[in-house]
Amino acid sequence: MKILLVGYGTMNKRVATLAEENGHSIVGAITPTTENNCPYPLFESVNEALPAADCVIDFSHPTLTKELLKSDLNVPMVIATTGDKETLLALMDEKAKEVPVFFSANMSYGVHIVTQLLETIAPLMADYDIEMIEKHHNQKIDAPSGTLIKLLDAITEKARPDAQKVFDRTQVSEKRDKKDIGISTIRGGTIVGEHEVLFAGHDEVISIKHSAQSKDIFARGALKVAEQLVTKEKGFYTYTNLGV
């Protein structure tokens, strides 16, 4: 495949390395920031004259992703940007009328499996309290993570539509409400990514946890998705309907 990168941060640098190791080529990278020692053609905007590509892989920022989705670029798009989810989903739905568009807040297939587990288990755990914990490196900007929101959505949509999200218990002095879902965010060091959901019942705790040990799992996931997406008809895809 000829791949056009949107964003050239840590993730797409790993995508580029792994892509070339697997016989793909990078035709350019769109980034509004100055990049030193980049071996590929750089473009500041999606509105420039861009090289021909078979697929776009976007690990960037919602601002740049919005520009991409509003542009006239008509190639399959793998979107892995987090933040401003509702706006991006609306734009992706529109773009999917023209080209195949894939979106996941986490490109790890393992996280997709965890999501499916939660969709199955949460309805069975009506009497259990739910707490969610996510950990990331100290350079991550958004909190809570897009992955935690993805897991939270799986729980609320399947089992807890009346959930009350609690981000800070220091502001009140009262016992836990049954509808509460506690959300804890940790930032430090070089933690790649860790997400845990605790179902706390009477005298027992069930924990579902995913730990990313390398950013390469996200880059490999994006490339595997891209290889499938270029064979698809226009439409909106996730891990659920792509068939990876």
Secondary structure, DSSP 8 states (H G I E B T S, - for coil): -EEEEE--SHHHHHHHHHHHHTT-EEEEEE-SS--TT--S-EES-TTS-----SEEEE-S-HHHHHHHHHSS--S-EEE---SSHHHHHHHHHHHTTTSEEEE-S---HHHHHHHHHHHHHGGG-TTSEEEEEEEE-TT--SSS-HHHHHHHHHHHHHT-TT-EEES-GGG--S---TTEEEEEEEE-TT--EEEEEEEEETTEEEEEEEEE--THHHHHHHHHHHHHHTTS-SEEE-HHHH--
